[in-house]
Amino acid sequence: MKVTWFEIPVKDMDRAISFYEEIFEISIAQHQFGDTLMGWLPPSGEEGAATGTLILQESYIPSKEGVLLYFETSDITLVLERVSDRGGQVILEKRQISETHGYMGVFIDSEGNRIALHSVA
């Protein structure tokens, strides 16, 4: 089984889009579907890789509990430095998982969600 899609709940779409665009240096396209506003994260281009969206809808509530989503990055330290400057909070600085599994870091985003980072170096 593989992950194909994910949704990150937000309270303020403009703030969340700005946060993620700046920490990952990406562009996020905003789309309205009835009472649901989405900020589509760009696909990685890798076959079989999951993609997802920021989502603003009454039934979605940001949380730092529950499922932990990992984003792949080449430089965890650089991304974590951007997090604090843009309204997020670093809760776990870059640390080694193991020699074979690389590194991780964890932050709370601008909306209150717990998000993780992963890198091989």
N, C-alpha and C positions, 0 to 999 in steps of 0.2 A: 504494500500500500504506500502511496506517496501523497504528499501535500500538493494540491493543485491551485488553491486560492486561499487568501486570508483577508480579513477585514480588521482594521485597527479603529476602534471607536474614538470619536473626537467630540469636544464640546464647542469648539470654535474652528471652523474649517480654514479660514484665512490664516489664523495663527498656526494651525497644524501644518498646512501646506508650506508656509514660510519656514517653519522649524525643520521639516524633513528635506526640503529643497536645499537649505543652507548646510545642514550637517552632512548630507550625502552628495551635494553638488549635482543635483538632478532637476528635471522639470516634471511637475505633476499637473496633469490635465483634470480640470473640474467638470463634473457632469451631474445634472439634476434628473432624477427619475421619480416623478410624483413628489412625495414628501421626503424622499431620501436624496441627500447630497453626497456625492462621492468624489474623492481625489485619487485618480488612478495612478498608481506607481508604475514607472516604466518597466517593461519586461527586461530581463537580463540578456535575452537572446540565446541562452543556453537551452538546448532541447530538454524538455521534461522539468525545467525549473519552474517553481511556483511564482506567481505574481499576485498582487493584491491591491487593496484600496484603503484609503482613509475613508471613514464613513460617519456621516452625521445624520442620525435618525433617532427619534424618541426612544426606541427600545434598546439602543446601543449605549452602554454606559462604560466610559473608560475605567480601567482598574489596574492596580499593580499586583493583584492576585490572579491566580488561574494560569492558563497556558502561557508559556514564555516563547516568544518568536525570536529567532536568530537571523540577523542580516549578515551576509558575507561582506567583508571589507578587506582591503589590502593594508590598512593602517588604523588599527583600533585606537591607538593613542590620539591621532589627529582627529578622528570623529568624536571621541570623548571630550577633547578640548572644545570643540564646536558646540557640544551639547550644553555645557554650562553657560556659554556666552549667549545662548538663544532661548533661555527660559527652562531648560531641562535640568536634571540633577543626576550626576554620576553616583551610582551606588556600589559599583564594583569596578575598580580600575583594572586595566589589562592584567591578566594573569594567565599562566600556562595551565592548560587542562591536563596535558601529558605530552611526552615527546612525540607520540604518534597522532594526537588529536588537535594539536595547535593551541591557540589562545582564545580567550573570551574576555568580554567586558559587559557591564550591564548599566543601563540608565533608566530614569523615569523621563518620559517625553513631556512636551509642553501641555499635554492633555491629562497626564496622570497615569499613563500606561507604562508598564515595565517592559523594556525591550532589550534584547541582548545582541552583541556583536560577536562574530567569529572570524578568525584569520589563521592561516597556516604558519605565519611568521610573526 
